[in-house]
Amino acid sequence: MKTLTLTVPDSLDLSAQEAAMLLAAHLYEQGKLTLGQAAEVAGYSKRTFMELLGQYGVSVINHPATDLENDLLNAARYHC
Protein backbone atom coordinates (compact mmCIF):
# COMPACT_ATOMS: atom_id res chain seq x y z
CA MET A 1 0.00 0.00 0.00
CA LYS A 2 0.98 3.56 -0.57
CA THR A 3 1.25 6.08 2.23
CA LEU A 4 -0.23 9.52 1.62
CA THR A 5 0.39 12.67 3.59
CA LEU A 6 -2.36 15.27 3.54
CA THR A 7 -2.30 18.81 4.78
CA VAL A 8 -5.67 20.15 5.90
CA PRO A 9 -6.55 23.41 7.64
CA ASP A 10 -6.62 23.25 11.45
CA SER A 11 -10.15 24.68 11.32
CA LEU A 12 -11.34 21.48 9.65
CA ASP A 13 -10.88 19.55 12.91
CA LEU A 14 -10.52 16.25 11.05
CA SER A 15 -8.69 13.33 12.59
CA ALA A 16 -6.49 11.04 10.53
CA GLN A 17 -8.96 8.19 11.23
CA GLU A 18 -11.92 10.20 9.94
CA ALA A 19 -9.98 11.33 6.85
CA ALA A 20 -9.11 7.71 6.10
CA MET A 21 -12.75 6.70 6.54
CA LEU A 22 -13.97 9.47 4.25
CA LEU A 23 -11.49 8.46 1.57
CA ALA A 24 -12.22 4.76 1.91
CA ALA A 25 -16.01 5.29 1.84
CA HIS A 26 -15.77 7.44 -1.27
CA LEU A 27 -13.47 5.04 -3.11
CA TYR A 28 -15.73 2.13 -2.16
CA GLU A 29 -18.79 4.02 -3.38
CA GLN A 30 -17.01 4.75 -6.66
CA GLY A 31 -16.20 1.05 -7.07
CA LYS A 32 -12.46 1.68 -6.96
CA LEU A 33 -11.97 -0.40 -3.81
CA THR A 34 -13.58 -3.63 -2.67
CA LEU A 35 -15.24 -3.71 0.71
CA GLY A 36 -12.21 -5.45 2.21
CA GLN A 37 -9.75 -3.00 0.66
CA ALA A 38 -11.78 -0.01 1.81
CA ALA A 39 -12.05 -1.41 5.34
CA GLU A 40 -8.27 -1.85 5.40
CA VAL A 41 -7.68 1.72 4.20
CA ALA A 42 -10.05 3.01 6.88
CA GLY A 43 -8.35 0.89 9.53
CA TYR A 44 -11.44 -1.09 10.50
CA SER A 45 -12.64 -4.65 10.24
CA LYS A 46 -15.05 -5.34 7.39
CA ARG A 47 -17.93 -5.58 9.85
CA THR A 48 -17.17 -2.25 11.51
CA PHE A 49 -16.58 -0.57 8.16
CA MET A 50 -19.94 -1.84 6.90
CA GLU A 51 -21.64 -0.51 10.03
CA LEU A 52 -20.02 2.91 9.60
CA LEU A 53 -20.80 3.33 5.90
CA GLY A 54 -24.37 4.44 6.63
CA GLN A 55 -23.06 7.39 8.66
CA TYR A 56 -21.28 8.54 5.50
CA GLY A 57 -24.32 8.09 3.26
CA VAL A 58 -22.85 5.09 1.46
CA SER A 59 -24.78 1.87 0.88
CA VAL A 60 -23.09 -1.42 1.70
CA ILE A 61 -24.71 -2.87 -1.41
CA ASN A 62 -22.65 -1.23 -4.08
CA HIS A 63 -23.57 -2.80 -7.39
CA PRO A 64 -24.38 -0.92 -10.60
CA ALA A 65 -27.99 -1.03 -11.83
CA THR A 66 -26.82 -2.93 -14.90
CA ASP A 67 -25.82 -5.84 -12.66
CA LEU A 68 -29.36 -6.03 -11.31
CA GLU A 69 -30.80 -5.86 -14.82
CA ASN A 70 -28.54 -8.69 -15.95
CA ASP A 71 -29.47 -10.76 -12.89
CA LEU A 72 -33.17 -10.29 -13.61
CA LEU A 73 -32.72 -11.27 -17.26
CA ASN A 74 -30.78 -14.39 -16.26
CA ALA A 75 -33.39 -15.31 -13.66
CA ALA A 76 -36.20 -14.90 -16.21
CA ARG A 77 -34.33 -17.04 -18.70
CA TYR A 78 -34.06 -19.95 -16.24
CA HIS A 79 -37.50 -19.59 -14.66
CA CYS A 80 -39.66 -22.68 -15.21
N, CA, C and O atoms as a CHARMM CRD file, in Angstrom:
* protein
*
  320
    1    1 MET  N      0.83200  -1.18800   0.00000 PROA 1      0.00000
    2    1 MET  CA     0.00000   0.00000   0.00000 PROA 1      0.00000
    3    1 MET  C      0.86600   1.23700   0.00000 PROA 1      0.00000
    4    1 MET  O      1.99100   1.24600   0.50200 PROA 1      0.00000
    5    2 LYS  N      0.30900   2.26800  -0.57400 PROA 2      0.00000
    6    2 LYS  CA     0.98200   3.56100  -0.56900 PROA 2      0.00000
    7    2 LYS  C      0.63000   4.32300   0.69900 PROA 2      0.00000
    8    2 LYS  O     -0.43100   4.11200   1.28600 PROA 2      0.00000
    9    3 THR  N      1.50800   5.19000   1.11000 PROA 3      0.00000
   10    3 THR  CA     1.24700   6.07900   2.23000 PROA 3      0.00000
   11    3 THR  C      1.10200   7.48400   1.68700 PROA 3      0.00000
   12    3 THR  O      1.96300   7.96300   0.95000 PROA 3      0.00000
   13    4 LEU  N      0.01200   8.14700   2.05000 PROA 4      0.00000
   14    4 LEU  CA    -0.23400   9.51800   1.61800 PROA 4      0.00000
   15    4 LEU  C     -0.14700  10.45100   2.81100 PROA 4      0.00000
   16    4 LEU  O     -0.54000  10.10100   3.92400 PROA 4      0.00000
   17    5 THR  N      0.36700  11.62900   2.56600 PROA 5      0.00000
   18    5 THR  CA     0.39100  12.66500   3.59000 PROA 5      0.00000
   19    5 THR  C     -0.47300  13.81000   3.10200 PROA 5      0.00000
   20    5 THR  O     -0.25100  14.34600   2.01600 PROA 5      0.00000
   21    6 LEU  N     -1.45800  14.18600   3.90400 PROA 6      0.00000
   22    6 LEU  CA    -2.36500  15.27200   3.53800 PROA 6      0.00000
   23    6 LEU  C     -2.19100  16.43500   4.49600 PROA 6      0.00000
   24    6 LEU  O     -1.94800  16.24700   5.68800 PROA 6      0.00000
   25    7 THR  N     -2.31500  17.61600   3.96700 PROA 7      0.00000
   26    7 THR  CA    -2.29800  18.81400   4.78100 PROA 7      0.00000
   27    7 THR  C     -3.68900  19.43300   4.70200 PROA 7      0.00000
   28    7 THR  O     -4.16400  19.78300   3.62200 PROA 7      0.00000
   29    8 VAL  N     -4.33100  19.56200   5.85100 PROA 8      0.00000
   30    8 VAL  CA    -5.66800  20.15200   5.89900 PROA 8      0.00000
   31    8 VAL  C     -5.65200  21.30000   6.89900 PROA 8      0.00000
   32    8 VAL  O     -4.86000  21.29600   7.84200 PROA 8      0.00000
   33    9 PRO  N     -6.52200  22.28000   6.69700 PROA 9      0.00000
   34    9 PRO  CA    -6.55500  23.40800   7.63800 PROA 9      0.00000
   35    9 PRO  C     -6.91500  22.93900   9.05100 PROA 9      0.00000
   36    9 PRO  O     -7.71500  22.01900   9.22000 PROA 9      0.00000
   37   10 ASP  N     -6.32300  23.57500  10.05600 PROA 10     0.00000
   38   10 ASP  CA    -6.62300  23.25100  11.45200 PROA 10     0.00000
   39   10 ASP  C     -8.10500  23.43600  11.74700 PROA 10     0.00000
   40   10 ASP  O     -8.66800  22.72400  12.57800 PROA 10     0.00000
   41   11 SER  N     -8.73500  24.38500  11.07300 PROA 11     0.00000
   42   11 SER  CA   -10.14600  24.67800  11.32000 PROA 11     0.00000
   43   11 SER  C    -11.05200  23.51900  10.89600 PROA 11     0.00000
   44   11 SER  O    -12.21400  23.46400  11.29700 PROA 11     0.00000
   45   12 LEU  N    -10.53200  22.60800  10.09900 PROA 12     0.00000
   46   12 LEU  CA   -11.34100  21.47600   9.64700 PROA 12     0.00000
   47   12 LEU  C    -11.60000  20.50200  10.77500 PROA 12     0.00000
   48   12 LEU  O    -12.61400  19.80500  10.75700 PROA 12     0.00000
   49   13 ASP  N    -10.72200  20.43100  11.75000 PROA 13     0.00000
   50   13 ASP  CA   -10.88200  19.55000  12.90600 PROA 13     0.00000
   51   13 ASP  C    -11.20700  18.12200  12.46800 PROA 13     0.00000
   52   13 ASP  O    -12.20500  17.53600  12.88800 PROA 13     0.00000
   53   14 LEU  N    -10.34500  17.58500  11.62100 PROA 14     0.00000
   54   14 LEU  CA   -10.52400  16.24800  11.05000 PROA 14     0.00000
   55   14 LEU  C     -9.38300  15.35800  11.51100 PROA 14     0.00000
   56   14 LEU  O     -8.21300  15.67000  11.28700 PROA 14     0.00000
   57   15 SER  N     -9.72400  14.24900  12.15400 PROA 15     0.00000
   58   15 SER  CA    -8.69100  13.32600  12.59500 PROA 15     0.00000
   59   15 SER  C     -8.19600  12.50100  11.41300 PROA 15     0.00000
   60   15 SER  O     -8.86200  12.41200  10.38100 PROA 15     0.00000
   61   16 ALA  N     -7.03700  11.90800  11.57400 PROA 16     0.00000
   62   16 ALA  CA    -6.49400  11.03600  10.52800 PROA 16     0.00000
   63   16 ALA  C     -7.42900   9.85800  10.28100 PROA 16     0.00000
   64   16 ALA  O     -7.60600   9.43700   9.13800 PROA 16     0.00000
   65   17 GLN  N     -8.03000   9.32100  11.34700 PROA 17     0.00000
   66   17 GLN  CA    -8.96200   8.19300  11.22800 PROA 17     0.00000
   67   17 GLN  C    -10.18700   8.58500  10.40600 PROA 17     0.00000
   68   17 GLN  O    -10.62800   7.82700   9.54200 PROA 17     0.00000
   69   18 GLU  N    -10.73300   9.76000  10.67300 PROA 18     0.00000
   70   18 GLU  CA   -11.91800  10.20200   9.93600 PROA 18     0.00000
   71   18 GLU  C    -11.57800  10.49000   8.47500 PROA 18     0.00000
   72   18 GLU  O    -12.37100  10.18800   7.58400 PROA 18     0.00000
   73   19 ALA  N    -10.41000  11.06900   8.22600 PROA 19     0.00000
   74   19 ALA  CA    -9.97700  11.32900   6.84800 PROA 19     0.00000
   75   19 ALA  C     -9.83100  10.02400   6.07900 PROA 19     0.00000
   76   19 ALA  O    -10.22300   9.93100   4.91600 PROA 19     0.00000
   77   20 ALA  N     -9.26300   9.01400   6.73700 PROA 20     0.00000
   78   20 ALA  CA    -9.10600   7.71000   6.10100 PROA 20     0.00000
   79   20 ALA  C    -10.46900   7.09400   5.81400 PROA 20     0.00000
   80   20 ALA  O    -10.66400   6.48900   4.76000 PROA 20     0.00000
   81   21 MET  N    -11.41100   7.24000   6.73700 PROA 21     0.00000
   82   21 MET  CA   -12.75300   6.69800   6.54400 PROA 21     0.00000
   83   21 MET  C    -13.46300   7.40400   5.39700 PROA 21     0.00000
   84   21 MET  O    -14.11100   6.75400   4.57600 PROA 21     0.00000
   85   22 LEU  N    -13.34900   8.70800   5.33400 PROA 22     0.00000
   86   22 LEU  CA   -13.96700   9.46900   4.24500 PROA 22     0.00000
   87   22 LEU  C    -13.42000   9.02700   2.88700 PROA 22     0.00000
   88   22 LEU  O    -14.17400   8.82400   1.93500 PROA 22     0.00000
   89   23 LEU  N    -12.12100   8.88500   2.81900 PROA 23     0.00000
   90   23 LEU  CA   -11.49500   8.46200   1.57000 PROA 23     0.00000
   91   23 LEU  C    -11.91500   7.04500   1.20400 PROA 23     0.00000
   92   23 LEU  O    -12.27600   6.77500   0.05800 PROA 23     0.00000
   93   24 ALA  N    -11.86800   6.15000   2.17200 PROA 24     0.00000
   94   24 ALA  CA   -12.22300   4.76400   1.91200 PROA 24     0.00000
   95   24 ALA  C    -13.68600   4.63100   1.49200 PROA 24     0.00000
   96   24 ALA  O    -13.99600   3.88400   0.56400 PROA 24     0.00000
   97   25 ALA  N    -14.58100   5.34500   2.16100 PROA 25     0.00000
   98   25 ALA  CA   -16.00800   5.28900   1.83500 PROA 25     0.00000
   99   25 ALA  C    -16.24500   5.79600   0.41700 PROA 25     0.00000
  100   25 ALA  O    -17.01200   5.20300  -0.34200 PROA 25     0.00000
  101   26 HSD  N    -15.59600   6.87400   0.07100 PROA 26     0.00000
  102   26 HSD  CA   -15.76800   7.43700  -1.27300 PROA 26     0.00000
  103   26 HSD  C    -15.22000   6.49100  -2.34700 PROA 26     0.00000
  104   26 HSD  O    -15.87000   6.26700  -3.36800 PROA 26     0.00000
  105   27 LEU  N    -14.05300   5.94800  -2.12200 PROA 27     0.00000
  106   27 LEU  CA   -13.47000   5.03600  -3.10500 PROA 27     0.00000
  107   27 LEU  C    -14.27900   3.75000  -3.22900 PROA 27     0.00000
  108   27 LEU  O    -14.37600   3.17600  -4.31300 PROA 27     0.00000
  109   28 TYR  N    -14.85800   3.29900  -2.12000 PROA 28     0.00000
  110   28 TYR  CA   -15.73000   2.12500  -2.16400 PROA 28     0.00000
  111   28 TYR  C    -16.99600   2.44900  -2.95900 PROA 28     0.00000
  112   28 TYR  O    -17.43100   1.66700  -3.80400 PROA 28     0.00000
  113   29 GLU  N    -17.56700   3.59500  -2.67700 PROA 29     0.00000
  114   29 GLU  CA   -18.79000   4.01900  -3.38000 PROA 29     0.00000
  115   29 GLU  C    -18.55200   4.14500  -4.88200 PROA 29     0.00000
  116   29 GLU  O    -19.43300   3.84300  -5.68700 PROA 29     0.00000
  117   30 GLN  N    -17.36500   4.59100  -5.24600 PROA 30     0.00000
  118   30 GLN  CA   -17.00700   4.74800  -6.65600 PROA 30     0.00000
  119   30 GLN  C    -16.66900   3.41900  -7.32400 PROA 30     0.00000
  120   30 GLN  O    -16.52900   3.35400  -8.54500 PROA 30     0.00000
  121   31 GLY  N    -16.54000   2.36500  -6.53100 PROA 31     0.00000
  122   31 GLY  CA   -16.19800   1.05100  -7.07000 PROA 31     0.00000
  123   31 GLY  C    -14.71300   0.86900  -7.32100 PROA 31     0.00000
  124   31 GLY  O    -14.30400  -0.06100  -8.01600 PROA 31     0.00000
  125   32 LYS  N    -13.90800   1.75600  -6.75500 PROA 32     0.00000
  126   32 LYS  CA   -12.45800   1.68300  -6.95800 PROA 32     0.00000
  127   32 LYS  C    -11.78000   0.78300  -5.93400 PROA 32     0.00000
  128   32 LYS  O    -10.65000   0.34000  -6.14000 PROA 32     0.00000
  129   33 LEU  N    -12.47300   0.51400  -4.82600 PROA 33     0.00000
  130   33 LEU  CA   -11.97100  -0.39900  -3.80800 PROA 33     0.00000
  131   33 LEU  C    -13.05700  -1.41700  -3.48000 PROA 33     0.00000
  132   33 LEU  O    -14.24500  -1.09600  -3.49700 PROA 33     0.00000
  133   34 THR  N    -12.64500  -2.63400  -3.18300 PROA 34     0.00000
  134   34 THR  CA   -13.57900  -3.62500  -2.67400 PROA 34     0.00000
  135   34 THR  C    -13.89800  -3.27200  -1.23300 PROA 34     0.00000
  136   34 THR  O    -13.25700  -2.40600  -0.63700 PROA 34     0.00000
  137   35 LEU  N    -14.88600  -3.94500  -0.68200 PROA 35     0.00000
  138   35 LEU  CA   -15.24000  -3.71000   0.71200 PROA 35     0.00000
  139   35 LEU  C    -14.05600  -3.99100   1.63100 PROA 35     0.00000
  140   35 LEU  O    -13.77600  -3.21600   2.54500 PROA 35     0.00000
  141   36 GLY  N    -13.36600  -5.09800   1.38700 PROA 36     0.00000
  142   36 GLY  CA   -12.20800  -5.45000   2.20600 PROA 36     0.00000
  143   36 GLY  C    -11.07400  -4.44200   2.08600 PROA 36     0.00000
  144   36 GLY  O    -10.44900  -4.07800   3.08200 PROA 36     0.00000
  145   37 GLN  N    -10.81300  -3.99500   0.86500 PROA 37     0.00000
  146   37 GLN  CA    -9.75400  -3.00400   0.66200 PROA 37     0.00000
  147   37 GLN  C    -10.10300  -1.69000   1.35500 PROA 37     0.00000
  148   37 GLN  O     -9.26000  -1.07600   2.00900 PROA 37     0.00000
  149   38 ALA  N    -11.34900  -1.27100   1.20400 PROA 38     0.00000
  150   38 ALA  CA   -11.78400  -0.01100   1.81400 PROA 38     0.00000
  151   38 ALA  C    -11.71200  -0.09600   3.33900 PROA 38     0.00000
  152   38 ALA  O    -11.28800   0.85300   3.99900 PROA 38     0.00000
  153   39 ALA  N    -12.12600  -1.23000   3.89000 PROA 39     0.00000
  154   39 ALA  CA   -12.04500  -1.40900   5.33800 PROA 39     0.00000
  155   39 ALA  C    -10.59900  -1.31000   5.81100 PROA 39     0.00000
  156   39 ALA  O    -10.31300  -0.71200   6.84900 PROA 39     0.00000
  157   40 GLU  N     -9.69100  -1.90100   5.03700 PROA 40     0.00000
  158   40 GLU  CA    -8.27300  -1.84900   5.39600 PROA 40     0.00000
  159   40 GLU  C     -7.74100  -0.42200   5.34600 PROA 40     0.00000
  160   40 GLU  O     -7.00300  -0.00300   6.23800 PROA 40     0.00000
  161   41 VAL  N     -8.10800   0.32400   4.31100 PROA 41     0.00000
  162   41 VAL  CA    -7.67900   1.72200   4.19800 PROA 41     0.00000
  163   41 VAL  C     -8.19400   2.53200   5.38700 PROA 41     0.00000
  164   41 VAL  O     -7.48100   3.36900   5.94000 PROA 41     0.00000
  165   42 ALA  N     -9.45100   2.26600   5.77100 PROA 42     0.00000
  166   42 ALA  CA   -10.04800   3.00900   6.88100 PROA 42     0.00000
  167   42 ALA  C     -9.51400   2.56400   8.23900 PROA 42     0.00000
  168   42 ALA  O     -9.66300   3.27400   9.23400 PROA 42     0.00000
  169   43 GLY  N     -8.89200   1.38800   8.27500 PROA 43     0.00000
  170   43 GLY  CA    -8.34600   0.89400   9.53300 PROA 43     0.00000
  171   43 GLY  C     -9.36300   0.18100  10.40400 PROA 43     0.00000
  172   43 GLY  O     -9.22700   0.13800  11.62700 PROA 43     0.00000
  173   44 TYR  N    -10.39400  -0.38400   9.76300 PROA 44     0.00000
  174   44 TYR  CA   -11.44300  -1.09000  10.49600 PROA 44     0.00000
  175   44 TYR  C    -11.57900  -2.50900   9.96400 PROA 44     0.00000
  176   44 TYR  O    -11.09000  -2.83900   8.88300 PROA 44     0.00000
  177   45 SER  N    -12.25600  -3.33900  10.75000 PROA 45     0.00000
  178   45 SER  CA   -12.64100  -4.65400  10.24500 PROA 45     0.00000
  179   45 SER  C    -13.73600  -4.44200   9.19900 PROA 45     0.00000
  180   45 SER  O    -14.34400  -3.37300   9.13700 PROA 45     0.00000
  181   46 LYS  N    -13.98200  -5.45900   8.38500 PROA 46     0.00000
  182   46 LYS  CA   -15.05500  -5.34400   7.39300 PROA 46     0.00000
  183   46 LYS  C    -16.38800  -5.04700   8.06800 PROA 46     0.00000
  184   46 LYS  O    -17.15100  -4.19300   7.61600 PROA 46     0.00000
  185   47 ARG  N    -16.65600  -5.75700   9.14900 PROA 47     0.00000
  186   47 ARG  CA   -17.93300  -5.58100   9.84700 PROA 47     0.00000
  187   47 ARG  C    -18.11100  -4.15000  10.33700 PROA 47     0.00000
  188   47 ARG  O    -19.15700  -3.53800  10.12000 PROA 47     0.00000
  189   48 THR  N    -17.09100  -3.62400  10.99400 PROA 48     0.00000
  190   48 THR  CA   -17.17500  -2.25300  11.51000 PROA 48     0.00000
  191   48 THR  C    -17.29300  -1.26200  10.37500 PROA 48     0.00000
  192   48 THR  O    -18.07900  -0.31700  10.45200 PROA 48     0.00000
  193   49 PHE  N    -16.51400  -1.46700   9.31100 PROA 49     0.00000
  194   49 PHE  CA   -16.58100  -0.56700   8.15800 PROA 49     0.00000
  195   49 PHE  C    -17.99400  -0.55900   7.57300 PROA 49     0.00000
  196   49 PHE  O    -18.53700   0.50000   7.25800 PROA 49     0.00000
  197   50 MET  N    -18.58200  -1.74400   7.43000 PROA 50     0.00000
  198   50 MET  CA   -19.94300  -1.84200   6.89700 PROA 50     0.00000
  199   50 MET  C    -20.93100  -1.08600   7.78900 PROA 50     0.00000
  200   50 MET  O    -21.83600  -0.41600   7.29000 PROA 50     0.00000
  201   51 GLU  N    -20.75600  -1.19500   9.09400 PROA 51     0.00000
  202   51 GLU  CA   -21.64400  -0.50700  10.02700 PROA 51     0.00000
  203   51 GLU  C    -21.48500   1.01100   9.94200 PROA 51     0.00000
  204   51 GLU  O    -22.45400   1.74900  10.12300 PROA 51     0.00000
  205   52 LEU  N    -20.28100   1.46900   9.67000 PROA 52     0.00000
  206   52 LEU  CA   -20.01700   2.90900   9.60200 PROA 52     0.00000
  207   52 LEU  C    -20.41600   3.54000   8.27500 PROA 52     0.00000
  208   52 LEU  O    -20.65000   4.74800   8.22100 PROA 52     0.00000
  209   53 LEU  N    -20.49800   2.76500   7.21500 PROA 53     0.00000
  210   53 LEU  CA   -20.79900   3.32700   5.90200 PROA 53     0.00000
  211   53 LEU  C    -22.07700   4.15600   5.88800 PROA 53     0.00000
  212   53 LEU  O    -22.12800   5.19500   5.23000 PROA 53     0.00000
  213   54 GLY  N    -23.10300   3.71600   6.60000 PROA 54     0.00000
  214   54 GLY  CA   -24.36700   4.44400   6.63100 PROA 54     0.00000
  215   54 GLY  C    -24.21400   5.85800   7.16000 PROA 54     0.00000
  216   54 GLY  O    -24.92100   6.76600   6.72200 PROA 54     0.00000
  217   55 GLN  N    -23.30100   6.05100   8.09500 PROA 55     0.00000
  218   55 GLN  CA   -23.05600   7.38600   8.66100 PROA 55     0.00000
  219   55 GLN  C    -22.45600   8.33100   7.61800 PROA 55     0.00000
  220   55 GLN  O    -22.50000   9.55200   7.76900 PROA 55     0.00000
  221   56 TYR  N    -21.89500   7.74400   6.55600 PROA 56     0.00000
  222   56 TYR  CA   -21.28000   8.53900   5.50100 PROA 56     0.00000
  223   56 TYR  C    -22.15100   8.56300   4.24200 PROA 56     0.00000
  224   56 TYR  O    -21.72200   9.02400   3.18500 PROA 56     0.00000
  225   57 GLY  N    -23.38200   8.05900   4.37400 PROA 57     0.00000
  226   57 GLY  CA   -24.32400   8.09400   3.25700 PROA 57     0.00000
  227   57 GLY  C    -23.98600   7.12900   2.13800 PROA 57     0.00000
  228   57 GLY  O    -24.36800   7.34900   0.98900 PROA 57     0.00000
  229   58 VAL  N    -23.27000   6.05800   2.46500 PROA 58     0.00000
  230   58 VAL  CA   -22.84600   5.08900   1.45900 PROA 58     0.00000
  231   58 VAL  C    -23.52100   3.75800   1.74800 PROA 58     0.00000
  232   58 VAL  O    -23.49200   3.27500   2.88000 PROA 58     0.00000
  233   59 SER  N    -24.12500   3.16800   0.73300 PROA 59     0.00000
  234   59 SER  CA   -24.77800   1.87500   0.88200 PROA 59     0.00000
  235   59 SER  C    -23.74500   0.75300   0.86300 PROA 59     0.00000
  236   59 SER  O    -22.76900   0.80400   0.11600 PROA 59     0.00000
  237   60 VAL  N    -23.97300  -0.25500   1.69100 PROA 60     0.00000
  238   60 VAL  CA   -23.09400  -1.42200   1.69900 PROA 60     0.00000
  239   60 VAL  C    -23.23500  -2.17800   0.38500 PROA 60     0.00000
  240   60 VAL  O    -22.26400  -2.71600  -0.14500 PROA 60     0.00000
  241   61 ILE  N    -24.46300  -2.21000  -0.13100 PROA 61     0.00000
  242   61 ILE  CA   -24.71400  -2.87300  -1.40800 PROA 61     0.00000
  243   61 ILE  C    -24.33300  -1.89400  -2.49700 PROA 61     0.00000
  244   61 ILE  O    -25.02500  -0.90600  -2.74100 PROA 61     0.00000
  245   62 ASN  N    -23.23200  -2.18200  -3.13700 PROA 62     0.00000
  246   62 ASN  CA   -22.64800  -1.22900  -4.07800 PROA 62     0.00000
  247   62 ASN  C    -22.48600  -1.88100  -5.44900 PROA 62     0.00000
  248   62 ASN  O    -21.37000  -2.10200  -5.92100 PROA 62     0.00000
  249   63 HSD  N    -23.61600  -2.18200  -6.07500 PROA 63     0.00000
  250   63 HSD  CA   -23.57400  -2.79900  -7.39000 PROA 63     0.00000
  251   63 HSD  C    -24.26700  -1.88800  -8.38900 PROA 63     0.00000
  252   63 HSD  O    -25.29900  -1.30000  -8.06700 PROA 63     0.00000
  253   64 PRO  N    -23.72500  -1.75800  -9.59200 PROA 64     0.00000
  254   64 PRO  CA   -24.37800  -0.92200 -10.60100 PROA 64     0.00000
  255   64 PRO  C    -25.74800  -1.48300 -10.98600 PROA 64     0.00000
  256   64 PRO  O    -25.98100  -2.68800 -10.88100 PROA 64     0.00000
  257   65 ALA  N    -26.64800  -0.61300 -11.42700 PROA 65     0.00000
  258   65 ALA  CA   -27.98800  -1.02600 -11.82900 PROA 65     0.00000
  259   65 ALA  C    -27.94400  -2.05400 -12.95200 PROA 65     0.00000
  260   65 ALA  O    -28.82300  -2.90900 -13.05000 PROA 65     0.00000
  261   66 THR  N    -26.92200  -1.97200 -13.80000 PROA 66     0.00000
  262   66 THR  CA   -26.81800  -2.93300 -14.90400 PROA 66     0.00000
  263   66 THR  C    -26.63800  -4.34900 -14.38800 PROA 66     0.00000
  264   66 THR  O    -27.10100  -5.29800 -15.02300 PROA 66     0.00000
  265   67 ASP  N    -25.97300  -4.51400 -13.24500 PROA 67     0.00000
  266   67 ASP  CA   -25.82100  -5.84100 -12.65600 PROA 67     0.00000
  267   67 ASP  C    -27.18400  -6.41300 -12.27800 PROA 67     0.00000
  268   67 ASP  O    -27.45500  -7.59000 -12.51500 PROA 67     0.00000
  269   68 LEU  N    -28.03300  -5.58700 -11.69300 PROA 68     0.00000
  270   68 LEU  CA   -29.36000  -6.03100 -11.30700 PROA 68     0.00000
  271   68 LEU  C    -30.17600  -6.40200 -12.54600 PROA 68     0.00000
  272   68 LEU  O    -30.86900  -7.41900 -12.56300 PROA 68     0.00000
  273   69 GLU  N    -30.08400  -5.57200 -13.57200 PROA 69     0.00000
  274   69 GLU  CA   -30.80200  -5.86000 -14.81700 PROA 69     0.00000
  275   69 GLU  C    -30.35900  -7.19600 -15.39900 PROA 69     0.00000
  276   69 GLU  O    -31.18800  -8.00400 -15.81800 PROA 69     0.00000
  277   70 ASN  N    -29.06800  -7.42300 -15.42200 PROA 70     0.00000
  278   70 ASN  CA   -28.54300  -8.69300 -15.94700 PROA 70     0.00000
  279   70 ASN  C    -28.99400  -9.87300 -15.09200 PROA 70     0.00000
  280   70 ASN  O    -29.32600 -10.93200 -15.62400 PROA 70     0.00000
  281   71 ASP  N    -29.00800  -9.69900 -13.78600 PROA 71     0.00000
  282   71 ASP  CA   -29.46900 -10.76200 -12.89200 PROA 71     0.00000
  283   71 ASP  C    -30.93900 -11.09500 -13.15000 PROA 71     0.00000
  284   71 ASP  O    -31.32200 -12.26400 -13.17500 PROA 71     0.00000
  285   72 LEU  N    -31.75400 -10.06300 -13.34100 PROA 72     0.00000
  286   72 LEU  CA   -33.17300 -10.28900 -13.60800 PROA 72     0.00000
  287   72 LEU  C    -33.37800 -10.99600 -14.94400 PROA 72     0.00000
  288   72 LEU  O    -34.22200 -11.88600 -15.05500 PROA 72     0.00000
  289   73 LEU  N    -32.61500 -10.60500 -15.94800 PROA 73     0.00000
  290   73 LEU  CA   -32.71500 -11.26800 -17.25500 PROA 73     0.00000
  291   73 LEU  C    -32.30600 -12.73500 -17.14800 PROA 73     0.00000
  292   73 LEU  O    -32.96300 -13.60900 -17.71300 PROA 73     0.00000
  293   74 ASN  N    -31.23800 -13.00000 -16.43600 PROA 74     0.00000
  294   74 ASN  CA   -30.77700 -14.38700 -16.25600 PROA 74     0.00000
  295   74 ASN  C    -31.80700 -15.19900 -15.47200 PROA 74     0.00000
  296   74 ASN  O    -32.06500 -16.35900 -15.79300 PROA 74     0.00000
  297   75 ALA  N    -32.39000 -14.58800 -14.44900 PROA 75     0.00000
  298   75 ALA  CA   -33.38800 -15.30800 -13.66000 PROA 75     0.00000
  299   75 ALA  C    -34.61500 -15.63200 -14.52000 PROA 75     0.00000
  300   75 ALA  O    -35.16500 -16.72900 -14.42700 PROA 75     0.00000
  301   76 ALA  N    -35.03700 -14.68800 -15.34800 PROA 76     0.00000
  302   76 ALA  CA   -36.20400 -14.90400 -16.20800 PROA 76     0.00000
  303   76 ALA  C    -35.92000 -15.99500 -17.22400 PROA 76     0.00000
  304   76 ALA  O    -36.80900 -16.77700 -17.56200 PROA 76     0.00000
  305   77 ARG  N    -34.71700 -16.05500 -17.70300 PROA 77     0.00000
  306   77 ARG  CA   -34.33100 -17.04200 -18.69800 PROA 77     0.00000
  307   77 ARG  C    -34.40800 -18.45900 -18.12800 PROA 77     0.00000
  308   77 ARG  O    -34.74100 -19.39600 -18.85300 PROA 77     0.00000
  309   78 TYR  N    -34.10800 -18.62300 -16.85800 PROA 78     0.00000
  310   78 TYR  CA   -34.06400 -19.95500 -16.24100 PROA 78     0.00000
  311   78 TYR  C    -35.32300 -20.27100 -15.42600 PROA 78     0.00000
  312   78 TYR  O    -35.41900 -21.33900 -14.82100 PROA 78     0.00000
  313   79 HSD  N    -36.26800 -19.36000 -15.41200 PROA 79     0.00000
  314   79 HSD  CA   -37.50000 -19.59400 -14.66400 PROA 79     0.00000
  315   79 HSD  C    -38.35000 -20.64800 -15.36700 PROA 79     0.00000
  316   79 HSD  O    -38.53300 -20.59100 -16.58300 PROA 79     0.00000
  317   80 CYS  N    -38.85700 -21.58700 -14.62200 PROA 80     0.00000
  318   80 CYS  CA   -39.66300 -22.68500 -15.20800 PROA 80     0.00000
  319   80 CYS  C    -41.09800 -22.31500 -15.34300 PROA 80     0.00000
  320   80 CYS  O    -41.90200 -23.12000 -15.81400 PROA 80     0.00000
